């Protein structure tokens, strides 16, 4: 692992995000397309966007990304919409690094709760385990949401206020 850095995504990064998302082998084509659409709009609006998109680089090479944003009509609730790490970077702490950054940004912006939605499918079991290892807990389950036997899971984590 080289020098890790996180920066705001620029329009030229969208191809790297697509490649990273596809390399995980987890997200479907429609999931990738939906995430890219959200991120593309956020990149154009920049800091003014409700969605924030960041790129993780390892020694200047893109290895991960995330998209998160505030949830409308709530007080301090944020949602992680997408997070992805190049498949060659799995197990190197890149996901944890991205998530810690998202939590610090949510905290800095006065957030108190970070949510993520996922599926109970076998394909998403690794993601669920990752979120649980990083302090997220199951907050809600909609049985049979995606299809019979595949539930929608809402995981969440309280964000402690910044210490003075």
N, CA, C and O of each residue as an XYZ file, in Angstrom:
656
protein
N       0.839     -1.167      0.000
C       0.000      0.000      0.000
C       0.888      1.236      0.000
O       1.784      1.375      0.833
N       0.626      2.138     -0.953
C       1.377      3.388     -1.055
C       0.752      4.467     -0.196
O       0.149      4.185      0.840
N       0.898      5.675     -0.626
C       0.327      6.810      0.079
C      -1.140      6.957     -0.307
O      -1.451      7.233     -1.466
N      -2.046      6.775      0.660
C      -3.474      6.887      0.394
C      -3.907      8.343      0.489
O      -3.492      9.079      1.384
N      -4.751      8.736     -0.457
C      -5.320     10.077     -0.423
C      -6.756     10.006     -0.925
O      -7.108      9.158     -1.744
N      -7.569     10.914     -0.415
C      -8.968     11.002     -0.825
C      -9.202     12.402     -1.350
O      -8.798     13.388     -0.733
N      -9.857     12.478     -2.491
C     -10.152     13.774     -3.098
C     -11.528     13.728     -3.727
O     -12.074     12.660     -4.002
N     -12.074     14.909     -3.948
C     -13.364     15.031     -4.619
C     -13.237     14.520     -6.055
O     -12.232     14.765     -6.723
N     -14.255     13.814     -6.516
C     -14.259     13.260     -7.874
C     -14.444     14.377     -8.894
O     -15.192     15.331     -8.677
N     -13.750     14.231     -9.998
C     -13.858     15.155    -11.133
C     -14.497     14.400    -12.296
O     -14.504     13.169    -12.309
N     -15.037     15.141    -13.283
C     -15.689     14.459    -14.417
C     -14.818     13.391    -15.088
O     -15.337     12.365    -15.525
N     -13.527     13.613    -15.172
C     -12.635     12.644    -15.820
C     -12.515     11.336    -15.037
O     -12.016     10.345    -15.570
N     -12.966     11.320    -13.778
C     -12.864     10.131    -12.931
C     -13.995      9.127    -13.158
O     -13.910      7.993    -12.687
N     -15.037      9.520    -13.862
C     -16.207      8.656    -13.969
C     -15.886      7.322    -14.635
O     -16.471      6.304    -14.265
N     -14.971      7.298    -15.608
C     -14.575      6.020    -16.220
C     -13.891      5.117    -15.192
O     -14.124      3.908    -15.173
N     -13.045      5.706    -14.337
C     -12.376      4.912    -13.291
C     -13.396      4.351    -12.310
O     -13.274      3.208    -11.869
N     -14.402      5.152    -11.968
C     -15.439      4.677    -11.052
C     -16.177      3.500    -11.679
O     -16.441      2.505    -11.004
N     -16.509      3.604    -12.952
C     -17.213      2.517    -13.640
C     -16.360      1.251    -13.629
O     -16.864      0.161    -13.359
N     -15.087      1.393    -13.918
C     -14.192      0.237    -13.946
C     -14.078     -0.395    -12.560
O     -14.138     -1.617    -12.426
N     -13.912      0.437    -11.529
C     -13.799     -0.088    -10.163
C     -15.086     -0.811     -9.777
O     -15.041     -1.919     -9.243
N     -16.233     -0.187    -10.046
C     -17.522     -0.801     -9.706
C     -17.692     -2.132    -10.419
O     -18.153     -3.103     -9.820
N     -17.323     -2.187    -11.693
C     -17.446     -3.432    -12.452
C     -16.466     -4.491    -11.955
O     -16.766     -5.684    -12.004
N     -15.293     -4.062    -11.476
C     -14.261     -5.020    -11.046
C     -14.660     -5.780     -9.794
O     -14.142     -6.867     -9.537
N     -15.581     -5.218     -9.008
C     -15.969     -5.899     -7.771
C     -16.762     -7.159     -8.063
O     -16.744     -8.113     -7.284
N     -17.471     -7.157     -9.215
C     -18.275     -8.316     -9.573
C     -19.531     -8.460     -8.746
O     -20.250     -9.449     -8.885
N     -19.819     -7.482     -7.875
C     -20.982     -7.574     -7.001
C     -22.166     -6.826     -7.599
O     -23.266     -7.371     -7.692
N     -21.944     -5.586     -8.001
C     -23.037     -4.750     -8.493
C     -23.443     -5.175     -9.908
O     -22.608     -5.531    -10.739
N     -24.743     -5.123    -10.145
C     -25.244     -5.427    -11.483
C     -25.056     -4.217    -12.376
O     -24.779     -3.119    -11.894
N     -25.206     -4.416    -13.676
C     -25.085     -3.320    -14.630
C     -26.040     -2.187    -14.331
O     -25.667     -1.020    -14.447
N     -27.284     -2.511    -13.941
C     -28.260     -1.457    -13.638
C     -27.895     -0.732    -12.349
O     -28.132      0.471    -12.233
N     -27.317     -1.448    -11.370
C     -26.865     -0.795    -10.134
C     -25.737      0.179    -10.437
O     -25.718      1.296     -9.919
N     -24.798     -0.244    -11.276
C     -23.674      0.614    -11.653
C     -24.190      1.837    -12.397
O     -23.763      2.959    -12.124
N     -25.108      1.625    -13.335
C     -25.651      2.738    -14.111
C     -26.358      3.749    -13.209
O     -26.194      4.956    -13.386
N     -27.141      3.266    -12.247
C     -27.849      4.164    -11.329
C     -26.866      4.938    -10.466
O     -27.035      6.139    -10.254
N     -25.844      4.260     -9.968
C     -24.836      4.933     -9.144
C     -24.080      5.970     -9.959
O     -23.823      7.073     -9.476
N     -23.719      5.626    -11.193
C     -23.001      6.572    -12.045
C     -23.862      7.789    -12.364
O     -23.358      8.912    -12.402
N     -25.136      7.579    -12.590
C     -26.037      8.697    -12.873
C     -26.072      9.666    -11.693
O     -25.986     10.880    -11.878
N     -26.198      9.130    -10.489
C     -26.212      9.958     -9.277
C     -24.879     10.676     -9.115
O     -24.846     11.865     -8.801
N     -23.782      9.956     -9.329
C     -22.463     10.548     -9.148
C     -22.167     11.594    -10.214
O     -21.550     12.617     -9.918
N     -22.598     11.351    -11.455
C     -22.378     12.302    -12.532
C     -23.023     13.639    -12.183
O     -22.401     14.689    -12.347
N     -24.257     13.607    -11.708
C     -24.953     14.831    -11.319
C     -24.227     15.506    -10.155
O     -24.102     16.730    -10.136
N     -23.756     14.737     -9.205
C     -23.053     15.298     -8.047
C     -21.743     15.945     -8.458
O     -21.369     16.984     -7.913
N     -21.040     15.346     -9.413
C     -19.762     15.892     -9.868
C     -19.984     17.252    -10.522
O     -19.192     18.173    -10.323
N     -21.043     17.383    -11.293
C     -21.342     18.645    -11.963
C     -21.649     19.741    -10.942
O     -21.191     20.874    -11.092
N     -22.424     19.408     -9.905
C     -22.813     20.407     -8.904
C     -21.724     20.670     -7.865
O     -21.714     21.726     -7.233
N     -20.809     19.715     -7.683
C     -19.717     19.886     -6.721
C     -20.210     20.008     -5.294
O     -21.093     19.258     -4.878
N     -19.657     20.935     -4.543
C     -19.973     21.116     -3.127
C     -21.451     21.447     -2.906
O     -21.992     21.198     -1.829
N     -22.103     22.010     -3.931
C     -23.513     22.376     -3.810
C     -24.458     21.184     -3.933
O     -25.653     21.306     -3.665
N     -23.930     20.048     -4.332
C     -24.756     18.864     -4.513
C     -25.144     18.267     -3.161
O     -24.392     18.360     -2.190
N     -26.323     17.656     -3.113
C     -26.735     16.925     -1.915
C     -25.927     15.643     -1.768
O     -25.865     15.067     -0.681
N     -25.306     15.194     -2.857
C     -24.484     13.981     -2.854
C     -23.015     14.362     -2.995
O     -22.651     15.180     -3.839
N     -22.193     13.768     -2.171
C     -20.761     14.015     -2.202
C     -20.065     12.765     -2.739
O     -20.347     11.652     -2.295
N     -19.160     12.952     -3.689
C     -18.486     11.826     -4.329
C     -16.973     12.024     -4.189
O     -16.434     13.078     -4.528
N     -16.308     10.990     -3.685
C     -14.869     11.055     -3.447
C     -14.164      9.843     -4.052
O     -14.733      8.758     -4.168
N     -12.914     10.065     -4.431
C     -12.052      9.032     -5.013
C     -10.928      8.740     -4.026
O     -10.331      9.659     -3.466
N     -10.644      7.465     -3.819
C      -9.497      7.032     -3.023
C      -8.393      6.650     -3.988
O      -8.605      5.879     -4.924
N      -7.211      7.199     -3.752
C      -6.054      6.863     -4.580
C      -4.968      6.249     -3.706
O      -4.767      6.636     -2.555
N      -4.285      5.289     -4.289
C      -3.146      4.644     -3.643
C      -1.939      5.005     -4.490
O      -1.754      4.464     -5.581
N      -1.119      5.916     -3.991
C       0.029      6.365     -4.766
C      -0.376      7.026     -6.077
O       0.326      6.892     -7.079
N      -1.493      7.733     -6.082
C      -1.956      8.431     -7.279
C      -2.809      7.595     -8.213
O      -3.304      8.109     -9.216
N      -2.994      6.310     -7.907
C      -3.790      5.408     -8.749
C      -5.171      5.228     -8.119
O      -5.266      4.850     -6.951
N      -6.251      5.493     -8.875
C      -7.591      5.308     -8.324
C      -7.839      3.849     -7.919
O      -7.667      2.930     -8.720
N      -8.251      3.659     -6.645
C      -8.513      2.304     -6.153
C      -9.879      2.173     -5.487
O     -10.294      1.067     -5.138
N     -10.585      3.299     -5.308
C     -11.888      3.226     -4.664
C     -12.639      4.529     -4.787
O     -12.074      5.568     -5.128
N     -13.933      4.454     -4.499
C     -14.780      5.642     -4.549
C     -15.927      5.476     -3.569
O     -16.190      4.377     -3.083
N     -16.602      6.573     -3.287
C     -17.820      6.509     -2.484
C     -18.695      7.701     -2.828
O     -18.221      8.744     -3.276
N     -19.979      7.512     -2.605
C     -20.966      8.564     -2.799
C     -21.890      8.535     -1.590
O     -22.453      7.492     -1.256
N     -22.044      9.677     -0.938
C     -22.934      9.769      0.205
C     -23.592     11.135      0.187
O     -23.111     12.055     -0.474
N     -24.696     11.267      0.916
C     -25.370     12.547      0.931
C     -26.384     12.641      2.045
O     -26.756     11.649      2.672
N     -26.817     13.863      2.270
C     -27.826     14.095      3.306
C     -29.181     13.607      2.805
O     -29.458     13.621      1.606
N     -30.001     13.186      3.725
C     -31.336     12.684      3.397
C     -32.329     13.825      3.581
O     -32.428     14.407      4.661
N     -33.055     14.134      2.526
C     -34.023     15.232      2.562
C     -35.035     15.041      3.684
O     -35.404     13.918      4.027
N     -35.470     16.154      4.242
C     -36.505     16.206      5.271
C     -36.106     15.507      6.574
O     -36.970     15.095      7.348
N     -34.813     15.375      6.813
C     -34.344     14.817      8.085
C     -33.416     15.824      8.741
O     -32.949     16.764      8.097
N     -33.157     15.626      9.998
C     -32.195     16.435     10.722
C     -30.969     15.599     11.012
O     -30.942     14.830     11.973
N     -29.945     15.754     10.172
C     -28.675     15.093     10.422
C     -28.575     13.644      9.980
O     -27.650     12.941     10.388
N     -29.506     13.182      9.154
C     -29.424     11.816      8.645
C     -28.766     11.844      7.270
O     -29.144     12.628      6.399
N     -27.788     10.985      7.095
C     -27.044     10.869      5.840
C     -27.118      9.430      5.374
O     -27.377      8.520      6.161
N     -26.888      9.233      4.081
C     -26.912      7.886      3.521
C     -25.688      7.665      2.653
O     -25.292      8.531      1.872
N     -25.102      6.499      2.804
C     -24.024      6.051      1.924
C     -24.697      5.368      0.740
O     -25.288      4.298      0.887
N     -24.608      5.991     -0.436
C     -25.286      5.465     -1.613
C     -24.443      4.436     -2.360
O     -24.977      3.483     -2.927
N     -23.136      4.629     -2.358
C     -22.260      3.700     -3.079
C     -20.865      3.772     -2.478
O     -20.394      4.838     -2.082
N     -20.223      2.627     -2.418
C     -18.821      2.551     -2.020
C     -18.244      1.378     -2.794
O     -18.867      0.320     -2.881
N     -17.076      1.559     -3.349
C     -16.462      0.488     -4.119
C     -14.960      0.557     -4.041
O     -14.373      1.640     -4.024
N     -14.342     -0.600     -3.994
C     -12.883     -0.722     -3.976
C     -12.498     -1.708     -5.055
O     -13.103     -2.772     -5.183
N     -11.491     -1.353     -5.829
C     -10.956     -2.235     -6.866
C     -10.744     -3.623     -6.258
O     -10.242     -3.744     -5.141
N     -11.120     -4.648     -6.982
C     -11.040     -6.013     -6.444
C      -9.632     -6.390     -5.984
O      -9.484     -7.219     -5.086
N      -8.602     -5.803     -6.579
C      -7.233     -6.114     -6.147
C      -6.902     -5.459     -4.811
O      -5.894     -5.789     -4.187
N      -7.757     -4.524     -4.369
C      -7.516     -3.835     -3.103
C      -8.334     -4.361     -1.942
O      -8.262     -3.832     -0.833
N      -9.121     -5.413     -2.195
C      -9.927     -5.967     -1.103
C      -9.020     -6.532     -0.018
O      -8.003     -7.164     -0.304
N      -9.402     -6.294      1.226
C      -8.628     -6.802      2.357
C      -7.445     -5.927      2.733
O      -6.666     -6.295      3.612
N      -7.294     -4.774      2.087
C      -6.171     -3.881      2.382
C      -6.568     -2.674      3.222
O      -5.750     -1.788      3.468
N      -7.825     -2.639      3.664
C      -8.271     -1.527      4.494
C      -8.768     -0.322      3.718
O      -9.075      0.709      4.316
N      -8.855     -0.429      2.393
C      -9.299      0.706      1.587
C     -10.753      1.076      1.886
O     -11.085      2.256      2.000
N     -11.608      0.079      2.012
C     -13.011      0.345      2.320
C     -13.169      1.024      3.665
O     -13.948      1.967      3.804
N     -12.432      0.547      4.652
C     -12.474      1.165      5.984
C     -11.993      2.613      5.923
O     -12.546      3.489      6.588
N     -10.967      2.852      5.124
C     -10.421      4.197      4.972
C     -11.483      5.132      4.378
O     -11.682      6.244      4.868
N     -12.154      4.677      3.332
C     -13.222      5.465      2.715
C     -14.358      5.720      3.705
O     -14.841      6.846      3.833
N     -14.772      4.682      4.389
C     -15.883      4.809      5.327
C     -15.543      5.761      6.474
O     -16.386      6.556      6.888
N     -14.328      5.685      6.983
C     -13.908      6.599      8.052
C     -13.942      8.043      7.566
O     -14.314      8.948      8.314
N     -13.554      8.254      6.318
C     -13.592      9.597      5.755
C     -15.038     10.081      5.647
O     -15.343     11.222      5.994
N     -15.925      9.209      5.164
C     -17.338      9.584      5.049
C     -17.890      9.949      6.430
O     -18.595     10.949      6.571
N     -17.578      9.157      7.429
C     -18.057      9.438      8.780
C     -17.538     10.781      9.277
O     -18.278     11.537      9.907
N     -16.268     11.084      8.998
C     -15.713     12.370      9.443
C     -16.382     13.530      8.716
O     -16.611     14.580      9.316
N     -16.696     13.360      7.443
C     -17.397     14.414      6.694
C     -18.821     14.596      7.199
O     -19.290     15.726      7.336
N     -19.504     13.510      7.473
C     -20.864     13.591      8.013
C     -20.825     14.312      9.360
O     -21.652     15.184      9.622
N     -19.878     13.953     10.202
C     -19.715     14.599     11.511
C     -19.428     16.091     11.335
O     -20.037     16.922     12.009
N     -18.513     16.430     10.440
C     -18.137     17.829     10.197
C     -19.338     18.652      9.736
O     -19.430     19.844     10.027
N     -20.247     18.017      9.023
C     -21.413     18.712      8.484
C     -22.626     18.625      9.425
O     -23.741     18.975      9.040
N     -22.401     18.164     10.644
C     -23.461     18.138     11.645
C     -24.355     16.912     11.588
O     -25.427     16.899     12.193
N     -23.927     15.879     10.868
C     -24.717     14.660     10.781
C     -24.683     13.873     12.075
O     -23.737     13.974     12.857
N     -25.730     13.086     12.291
C     -25.824     12.279     13.507
C     -26.072     10.805     13.228
O     -25.930      9.968     14.120
N     -26.448     10.481     11.972
C     -26.775      9.100     11.621
C     -26.365      8.841     10.185
O     -26.658      9.643      9.298
N     -25.682      7.714      9.948
C     -25.287      7.310      8.598
C     -25.954      5.971      8.290
O     -25.785      4.996      9.022
N     -26.710      5.942      7.205
C     -27.445      4.745      6.788
C     -26.869      4.168      5.511
O     -26.230      4.867      4.725
N     -27.105      2.880      5.320
C     -26.772      2.218      4.066
C     -27.854      1.172      3.807
O     -28.338      0.517      4.729
N     -28.219      1.032      2.545
C     -29.201      0.021      2.145
C     -28.476     -1.063      1.372
O     -27.572     -0.782      0.586
N     -28.883     -2.310      1.603
C     -28.300     -3.421      0.863
C     -29.319     -4.551      0.808
O     -30.476     -4.387      1.194
N     -28.878     -5.667      0.333
C     -29.746     -6.826      0.143
C     -29.299     -7.962      1.057
O     -28.146     -8.024      1.484
N     -30.231     -8.848      1.342
C     -29.898    -10.032      2.134
C     -29.361    -11.160      1.254
O     -29.148    -12.272      1.739
N     -29.139    -10.887     -0.028
C     -28.688    -11.930     -0.951
C     -27.297    -12.442     -0.565
O     -26.532    -11.761      0.118
N     -27.001    -13.627     -1.011
C     -25.680    -14.216     -0.763
C     -24.581    -13.348     -1.370
O     -23.494    -13.231     -0.803
N     -24.863    -12.742     -2.523
C     -23.880    -11.881     -3.189
C     -23.520    -10.663     -2.345
O     -22.409    -10.144     -2.456
N     -24.438    -10.202     -1.508
C     -24.189     -9.025     -0.678
C     -23.768     -9.378      0.750
O     -23.619     -8.481      1.579
N     -23.578    -10.640      1.048
C     -23.200    -11.053      2.401
C     -21.872    -10.428      2.832
O     -21.709    -10.066      3.997
N     -20.940    -10.303      1.917
C     -19.654     -9.677      2.239
C     -19.813     -8.217      2.607
O     -19.157     -7.724      3.524
N     -20.692     -7.521      1.887
C     -20.942     -6.108      2.192
C     -21.583     -5.970      3.572
O     -21.190     -5.110      4.360
N     -22.560     -6.812      3.856
C     -23.222     -6.765      5.161
C     -22.199     -7.015      6.268
O     -22.197     -6.315      7.281
N     -21.341     -7.996      6.081
C     -20.307     -8.303      7.083
C     -19.353     -7.122      7.257
O     -18.959     -6.806      8.380
N     -18.980     -6.469      6.158
C     -18.112     -5.287      6.218
C     -18.760     -4.195      7.057
O     -18.124     -3.635      7.950
N     -20.014     -3.893      6.774
C     -20.697     -2.840      7.529
C     -20.818     -3.210      9.003
O     -20.631     -2.355      9.869
N     -21.125     -4.463      9.298
C     -21.230     -4.885     10.697
C     -19.883     -4.768     11.413
O     -19.831     -4.358     12.573
N     -18.799     -5.123     10.730
C     -17.453     -5.009     11.330
C     -17.081     -3.554     11.602
O     -16.265     -3.273     12.481
N     -17.677     -2.629     10.850
C     -17.332     -1.218     11.014
C     -18.362     -0.465     11.872
O     -18.409      0.765     11.849
N     -19.173     -1.198     12.616
C     -20.051     -0.585     13.593
C     -21.487     -0.335     13.165
O     -22.256      0.255     13.924
N     -21.865     -0.764     11.977
C     -23.252     -0.609     11.541
C     -24.087     -1.750     12.095
O     -23.617     -2.880     12.225
N     -25.330     -1.434     12.419
C     -26.256     -2.444     12.901
C     -27.516     -2.448     12.051
O     -27.850     -1.453     11.409
N     -28.205     -3.571     12.055
C     -29.456     -3.696     11.316
C     -30.509     -2.809     11.965
O     -30.769     -2.921     13.163
N     -31.112     -1.930     11.175
C     -32.134     -1.014     11.687
C     -33.518     -1.380     11.168
O     -34.522     -1.124     11.834
N     -33.573     -1.979      9.977
C     -34.869     -2.378      9.420
C     -34.641     -3.415      8.326
O     -33.579     -3.479      7.708
N     -35.667     -4.218      8.112
C     -35.647     -5.254      7.081
C     -37.022     -5.273      6.425
O     -38.045     -5.353      7.105
N     -37.034     -5.200      5.101
C     -38.290     -5.353      4.370
C     -38.226     -6.725      3.706
O     -37.488     -6.933      2.743
N     -39.003     -7.642      4.233
C     -38.995     -9.033      3.780
C     -39.535     -9.121      2.352
O     -40.585     -8.564      2.032
N     -38.795     -9.832      1.508
C     -39.220    -10.075      0.137
C     -39.214     -8.848     -0.752
O     -39.897     -8.837     -1.776
N     -38.481     -7.835     -0.401
C     -38.488     -6.581     -1.158
C     -38.012     -6.781     -2.601
O     -38.690     -6.363     -3.540
N     -36.860     -7.412     -2.776
C     -36.297     -7.573     -4.119
C     -36.950     -8.716     -4.878
O     -37.230     -8.615     -6.072
N     -37.183     -9.788     -4.168
C     -37.858    -10.985     -4.699
C     -38.085    -11.915     -3.527
O     -37.574    -11.675     -2.433
N     -38.831    -12.949     -3.740
C     -39.084    -13.925     -2.664
C     -37.744    -14.413     -2.106
O     -36.894    -14.895     -2.854
N     -37.562    -14.289     -0.798
C     -36.344    -14.763     -0.161
C     -35.195    -13.764     -0.170
O     -34.126    -14.057      0.364
N     -35.394    -12.582     -0.768
C     -34.329    -11.561     -0.781
C     -34.887    -10.256     -0.215
O     -35.698     -9.574     -0.841
N     -34.426     -9.942      0.979
C     -34.921     -8.796      1.725
C     -34.066     -7.556      1.467
O     -32.907     -7.653      1.064
N     -34.659     -6.405      1.706
C     -33.918     -5.151      1.702
C     -33.517     -4.868      3.142
O     -34.353     -4.897      4.045
N     -32.233     -4.594      3.352
C     -31.698     -4.334      4.682
C     -31.300     -2.872      4.799
O     -30.684     -2.306      3.897
N     -31.658     -2.278      5.912
C     -31.226     -0.923      6.240
C     -30.295     -1.042      7.433
O     -30.710     -1.462      8.512
N     -29.039     -0.673      7.239
C     -28.060     -0.698      8.314
C     -27.725      0.750      8.662
O     -27.751      1.625      7.796
N     -27.414      0.994      9.928
C     -27.117      2.352     10.346
C     -26.067      2.412     11.423
O     -25.775      1.435     12.112
N     -25.506      3.610     11.542
C     -24.469      3.850     12.538
C     -24.638      5.267     13.075
O     -24.700      6.226     12.306
N     -24.711      5.393     14.393
C     -24.768      6.725     15.006
C     -23.419      7.398     14.838
O     -22.377      6.774     15.037
N     -23.441      8.658     14.476
C     -22.221      9.441     14.319
C     -22.108     10.362     15.533
O     -22.945     11.237     15.753
N     -21.074     10.143     16.295
C     -20.870     10.949     17.501
C     -20.457     12.365     17.103
O     -19.700     12.543     16.148
N     -20.947     13.369     17.825
C     -20.554     14.749     17.503
C     -19.051     14.947     17.712
O     -18.407     14.227     18.475
N     -18.521     15.941     17.014
C     -17.092     16.262     17.148
C     -16.813     16.698     18.580
O     -17.602     17.411     19.200
N     -15.693     16.261     19.075
C     -15.276     16.647     20.439
C     -14.524     17.954     20.367
O     -13.734     18.195     19.455
N     -14.786     18.784     21.344
C     -14.110     20.089     21.360
C     -12.912     20.069     22.256
O     -12.225     21.082     22.389
